């Protein structure tokens, strides 16, 4: 049996050096600076962001580094360490949504989105180095768009990157880039996590649109070490696609359900059910008002998942790890049965983790591939990851990759 691969984060000094070296090799000069943004793990609260619900992400120690230099024209050139000899080029002048193909759409789209909002952003040269696994459901795309947004904010003197509330402007540009330029539907959880998480804390993100940036987040302590725990994140390496229509279909179903129920979004429904004298009956009455079984299942997941976020925050604050693990399990089961976004690799990985002593395990991210997380006792991550890898090999799945997840800092300038 092959030993499972653990992906180590790139330390800041090494990330700066590697991004700078790639930039110099590609463009023959030094960058103006190097910035970085983390990937994220969402502890709980999946597919709730676009329903104005609650989410609870942490930033990973695994980051994407961008070395960047502004240009005086509107040309954008980007290169990554995946294909260091392949420089992609685009022109911001006259650029329209979906006007850039491939991965370059993500960073180019950030500049386009800022210009659409009236900011004086011109072209740039950039080089990316990353240790956030691609296609893993750990938000490599948000790490790229958010690092680009922070770099452009800095070099063009926009002044939004230095405060939490200001960063929301950059987050919106990153979201617009992913949704409209890259065509990947996203609700904002990933970008908020990458830009707003703090070290040692989970970000309780309230996605109700009427809230201000000062109202919609709170930092919740997430100290694994104090509880003698580890959070294993395992990339199943099952293909992870959000732009094939499945994510958009789930979102559309939820929006149609809200319209039928006569509410602005399913968060309104979730709150009404929570405040009812008999929440179970209120939930059933809500489901009975919907026209088909598929829509009922989607709504049931969203409503119960929003409540699970609240319960997880309370359980972890009270050091009730058994309850926190139960909520992990309930979340995954709901995503598998009601939201139908898991795949065999995700379900097998979760099952093996549970059978090997995890307090709880669940898929994280949008689903249809990607990663799982498992809450385990300190010192057991490698053992549990190896058990999953052995089962994957026996089933003919791709070999998974693992990483140690803990609450790391948000986007920053590194050089």
LINTAWO-V941113 format. One record per backbone hydrogen bond with DSSP energy under -0.5 kcal/mol. NH is the residue of the N-H (numbers start at 1). CO is the residue of the C=O. Records with the same first field share a line. If there is no record, write none. Layout:
NH = CO, CO
This chain:
5 = 400
7 = 402
8 = 6
11 = 9
15 = 11
16 = 12
17 = 13
18 = 14
19 = 15
20 = 16
21 = 17
22 = 18
23 = 19
24 = 20
25 = 21
26 = 22
27 = 23
28 = 24
32 = 68
33 = 68
35 = 66
36 = 412
37 = 64
38 = 194
39 = 62
40 = 138
41 = 58
43 = 41, 56
48 = 45
51 = 48
52 = 49
53 = 48
55 = 205
56 = 44
57 = 203
58 = 41
59 = 408
60 = 39
64 = 37
65 = 129
66 = 35
67 = 127
68 = 33, 66
69 = 125
71 = 123
76 = 90
77 = 124
78 = 88
79 = 126
80 = 83
81 = 128
83 = 80
86 = 83
87 = 85
88 = 78, 86
90 = 76
92 = 74
95 = 92
98 = 180
99 = 96
105 = 102
106 = 103
107 = 103
108 = 104
109 = 105
110 = 106
111 = 107
112 = 108
113 = 109
114 = 110
115 = 111
116 = 112
117 = 113
118 = 115
119 = 114
121 = 119
123 = 73
124 = 75
125 = 69
126 = 77
127 = 67
128 = 79
129 = 65
131 = 63
133 = 131
136 = 133
143 = 139
144 = 140
145 = 141
146 = 142
147 = 143
148 = 144
149 = 145
150 = 146
151 = 147
152 = 148
153 = 149
154 = 150
155 = 151
156 = 152
157 = 154
158 = 153
159 = 153
163 = 160
167 = 163
168 = 164, 165
169 = 166
170 = 166
171 = 167
172 = 168
173 = 169
174 = 170
175 = 171
176 = 172
177 = 173
178 = 174
179 = 175
180 = 176
181 = 176, 177
182 = 177
184 = 178
185 = 183, 242
192 = 188
193 = 189
194 = 190
195 = 191
196 = 192
197 = 193
200 = 407
201 = 198
202 = 220
203 = 57
204 = 202, 218
205 = 55, 203
206 = 204, 216
207 = 53, 205
211 = 208
215 = 212
216 = 212
218 = 204
220 = 202, 218
222 = 200
224 = 222
227 = 223, 224
228 = 225
229 = 224
230 = 376
231 = 405
232 = 230, 374
233 = 403
234 = 372
235 = 401
236 = 234, 370
241 = 239, 368
249 = 245
250 = 246
251 = 247
252 = 248
253 = 249
254 = 250
255 = 251
256 = 252
257 = 253
258 = 254
259 = 255
260 = 256
261 = 257
262 = 258, 259
263 = 258
267 = 51
268 = 265
269 = 265
270 = 266
271 = 267
272 = 268
273 = 269
274 = 270
275 = 271
276 = 272, 273
279 = 276
282 = 278
283 = 279
284 = 280
285 = 281
286 = 282
287 = 283
288 = 284
289 = 285, 286
290 = 287
296 = 292
297 = 293
298 = 294
299 = 295
300 = 296
301 = 297
302 = 298
303 = 299
304 = 300
305 = 301
306 = 302
307 = 303
308 = 304
309 = 305
310 = 306
311 = 307
312 = 308
313 = 309
314 = 310
315 = 311
316 = 312
317 = 313
318 = 314
319 = 316
320 = 315
321 = 319
324 = 320
325 = 321
326 = 322
327 = 323
328 = 324
329 = 325
330 = 326
331 = 327
332 = 328
333 = 329
334 = 330
335 = 331
336 = 332
337 = 333
338 = 334
339 = 334
341 = 335
346 = 343
347 = 343
348 = 344
349 = 345
350 = 346
351 = 347
352 = 348
353 = 349
354 = 350
355 = 351
356 = 352
357 = 354
358 = 353
359 = 375
360 = 375
362 = 373
364 = 371
368 = 341
370 = 238
371 = 364
372 = 234
373 = 362
374 = 232
375 = 360
376 = 230, 374
378 = 228
380 = 377
384 = 380
385 = 381
386 = 382
387 = 383
388 = 384
389 = 385
390 = 386
391 = 387
392 = 388
393 = 389
394 = 390
395 = 391
396 = 392, 393
397 = 392
401 = 235
402 = 5
403 = 233
405 = 231, 403
408 = 59, 406
410 = 197
411 = 194
412 = 36
414 = 34, 412
415 = 34
